Amino acid sequence: MLSRPEALELIDAAFAAQPLVLTLGGTIREMLAVVGRKPNHLYSLDAMGQPLAIGLGLALGMEGRARGERVVVVEGDGSLLMGFSALSTVGHLRPRNLVAVVLDNGVYLATGGQPTAAASVDLVGVARACGWADARVVASEVEAVREALQWASATDGPILLRVPVGTEQPTTDFFLEDPVVLAREFGDWLQNTGAGDTKRPAAR
């Protein structure tokens, strides 16, 4: 089974220059460890249940920009369950440029590995029932995930991919910065450089 850092590396490779909303601390720290800090990544610290709604707002605001541009939300199963109602809002508004990748390890890893309810929830079926354009469970293998991400990048959304990942949590550097600063850096990239440029803006 893929580890979460392996899945994150594949996601970044598939959407290297696209706006990417990352859920919570563990996922954020692991993405930083595998690809470094990038201005097109919005780090949603302490925002459990909110990344999909944030991504929805971005996707709606960016509709009509460059064709093929995607807003990608990287969620965990526990966080998605907390913000479950966003699935119906996405299905109602149907932004064609939204891709949600749910890295499902089946536990609340940050608080001791307690099991989530995800094993009892058909997230793919729920997304489809809510009106998403398509949703898939992806085999936890490198090539299967790579192919699914390529398909999602070329298919009108909203698209949901459920990717099972392992529960290993590698040691990573501490990361806790002011969310206002993180949002400003991301907003500056979005407004001043846009998709296609992932060089971090110079410090001001």
C-alpha positions as CSV (number, residue, x, y, z in Angstrom):
1,M,0.0,0.0,0.0
2,L,1.2,3.5,-0.8
3,S,2.4,5.7,2.0
4,R,0.9,9.1,2.3
5,P,4.1,10.9,1.4
6,E,4.3,8.7,-1.8
7,A,0.8,9.7,-2.7
8,L,1.5,13.4,-2.1
9,E,4.6,13.3,-4.3
10,L,2.4,11.9,-7.1
11,I,-0.2,14.6,-6.6
12,D,2.3,17.3,-6.8
13,A,3.9,15.9,-9.9
14,A,0.5,15.7,-11.6
15,F,-0.5,19.2,-10.6
16,A,2.9,20.9,-10.2
17,A,1.7,24.4,-11.2
18,Q,-1.9,24.3,-10.1
19,P,-3.6,25.7,-7.0
20,L,-3.4,23.0,-4.3
21,V,-5.3,23.2,-1.0
22,L,-3.7,20.9,1.6
23,T,-5.5,19.6,4.7
24,L,-4.1,19.7,8.3
25,G,-0.7,19.4,9.8
26,G,0.5,15.9,9.1
27,T,-0.4,16.1,5.4
28,I,1.2,19.5,5.1
29,R,4.4,18.5,6.9
30,E,4.8,15.5,4.7
31,M,4.2,17.5,1.5
32,L,6.8,20.0,2.7
33,A,9.2,17.1,3.3
34,V,8.8,15.5,-0.2
35,V,8.5,18.6,-2.4
36,G,9.5,21.6,-0.3
37,R,7.5,24.8,0.2
38,K,5.6,26.0,-2.9
39,P,3.6,29.2,-3.3
40,N,0.8,27.4,-5.2
41,H,0.2,25.3,-2.1
42,L,-2.3,26.7,0.4
43,Y,-1.5,25.2,3.8
44,S,-4.8,24.9,5.7
45,L,-3.4,24.6,9.3
46,D,-6.0,23.7,12.0
47,A,-8.8,23.8,9.5
48,M,-10.3,20.3,9.8
49,G,-13.4,19.9,7.7
50,Q,-12.8,23.1,5.7
51,P,-10.4,22.3,2.8
52,L,-13.1,21.2,0.4
53,A,-15.1,24.3,1.0
54,I,-12.0,26.4,0.5
55,G,-11.2,24.6,-2.7
56,L,-14.8,25.1,-3.9
57,G,-14.6,28.8,-3.4
58,L,-11.3,29.0,-5.3
59,A,-12.6,26.9,-8.1
60,L,-15.7,29.1,-8.5
61,G,-13.6,32.2,-8.4
62,M,-11.2,30.8,-11.0
63,E,-13.8,29.6,-13.5
64,G,-13.1,31.1,-16.9
65,R,-9.4,31.3,-16.5
66,A,-7.0,29.1,-18.6
67,R,-8.6,26.0,-19.9
68,G,-7.2,22.9,-18.2
69,E,-6.4,24.7,-15.0
70,R,-7.5,22.8,-11.9
71,V,-8.0,23.5,-8.3
72,V,-6.9,20.5,-6.4
73,V,-8.0,19.7,-2.8
74,V,-6.0,17.1,-0.9
75,E,-8.2,15.9,2.0
76,G,-8.1,13.2,4.6
77,D,-11.0,10.9,5.3
78,G,-11.5,12.3,8.9
79,S,-11.4,15.9,7.7
80,L,-13.8,15.2,4.8
81,L,-16.3,13.5,7.2
82,M,-16.2,16.6,9.4
83,G,-17.0,18.8,6.5
84,F,-19.3,16.3,4.8
85,S,-22.0,18.8,3.8
86,A,-19.5,20.4,1.3
87,L,-19.9,17.3,-0.9
88,S,-23.5,18.3,-1.6
89,T,-22.6,22.0,-2.2
90,V,-20.0,21.0,-4.7
91,G,-22.4,18.7,-6.5
92,H,-25.0,21.5,-6.6
93,L,-22.6,24.1,-8.0
94,R,-20.6,21.7,-10.2
95,P,-17.3,23.6,-10.8
96,R,-15.7,21.9,-13.8
97,N,-12.2,22.8,-12.5
98,L,-12.3,21.1,-9.1
99,V,-10.5,17.9,-8.2
100,A,-10.7,16.4,-4.7
101,V,-8.2,13.7,-3.7
102,V,-9.1,12.0,-0.5
103,L,-6.1,10.2,1.1
104,D,-7.9,7.6,3.2
105,N,-5.9,6.0,5.9
106,G,-8.9,5.1,8.0
107,V,-7.7,6.8,11.2
108,Y,-7.3,10.1,12.9
109,L,-3.5,9.9,12.7
110,A,-2.8,13.2,14.4
111,T,-4.6,12.3,17.6
112,G,-3.4,8.7,18.2
113,G,-4.8,6.6,15.3
114,Q,-8.4,6.3,16.4
115,P,-10.5,4.8,13.5
116,T,-12.7,7.1,11.5
117,A,-16.1,6.2,10.2
118,A,-14.8,6.1,6.6
119,A,-14.8,2.4,6.4
120,S,-18.6,2.5,6.6
121,V,-19.1,5.3,4.1
122,D,-19.2,5.0,0.4
123,L,-17.6,8.4,-0.4
124,V,-17.6,7.7,-4.1
125,G,-21.3,6.8,-4.1
126,V,-22.1,9.9,-2.0
127,A,-20.2,12.2,-4.3
128,R,-22.0,10.8,-7.4
129,A,-25.4,11.0,-5.6
130,C,-24.6,14.6,-4.8
131,G,-24.1,15.4,-8.4
132,W,-20.3,15.3,-8.9
133,A,-19.3,14.6,-12.5
134,D,-17.5,11.5,-11.5
135,A,-15.8,9.7,-8.6
136,R,-13.5,6.7,-8.3
137,V,-11.7,4.5,-5.7
138,V,-8.1,4.2,-6.9
139,A,-5.9,1.2,-6.2
140,S,-3.1,2.0,-3.8
141,E,-0.4,1.5,-6.4
142,V,1.9,4.1,-7.9
143,E,0.8,3.5,-11.5
144,A,-2.9,3.4,-10.7
145,V,-2.7,6.6,-8.8
146,R,-0.6,8.3,-11.5
147,E,-3.1,7.3,-14.2
148,A,-6.1,8.4,-12.1
149,L,-4.5,11.8,-11.5
150,Q,-3.8,12.2,-15.2
151,W,-7.4,11.3,-16.0
152,A,-8.7,13.8,-13.4
153,S,-6.5,16.6,-14.9
154,A,-8.1,16.1,-18.3
155,T,-11.7,15.5,-17.3
156,D,-14.3,18.1,-16.5
157,G,-15.2,18.0,-12.8
158,P,-16.0,18.1,-10.1
159,I,-14.0,14.9,-9.7
160,L,-13.4,12.9,-6.5
161,L,-10.6,10.3,-6.1
162,R,-10.5,8.1,-3.0
163,V,-6.9,6.8,-2.5
164,P,-6.2,4.3,0.3
165,V,-2.9,5.0,2.0
166,G,-1.0,3.5,4.9
167,T,-1.0,4.7,8.5
168,E,2.8,5.2,8.8
169,Q,3.7,8.7,9.9
170,P,7.3,9.6,9.1
171,T,9.2,12.1,11.3
172,T,8.9,15.6,9.8
173,D,10.0,19.1,10.7
174,F,7.7,21.2,12.8
175,F,5.5,23.6,10.8
176,L,3.3,26.2,12.4
177,E,3.1,29.6,10.8
178,D,0.5,32.4,10.9
179,P,-2.4,31.4,8.6
180,V,-2.8,35.0,7.6
181,V,0.8,35.0,6.2
182,L,0.2,31.6,4.5
183,A,-3.0,32.9,2.9
184,R,-1.3,36.1,1.7
185,E,1.6,34.2,0.1
186,F,-0.9,32.0,-1.7
187,G,-3.0,34.9,-2.7
188,D,0.0,36.8,-4.0
189,W,1.0,33.9,-6.2
190,L,-2.6,33.5,-7.5
191,Q,-3.0,37.1,-8.4
192,N,0.5,38.1,-9.5
193,T,1.9,35.0,-11.1
194,G,-1.0,32.6,-11.6
195,A,-0.8,28.9,-12.5
196,G,2.3,27.9,-14.3
197,D,4.8,29.7,-12.0
198,T,5.7,27.9,-8.8
199,K,8.7,30.0,-7.8
200,R,8.3,31.4,-4.3
201,P,7.8,35.2,-4.3
202,A,10.7,37.2,-2.9
203,A,10.4,38.2,0.7
204,R,9.1,41.7,1.3
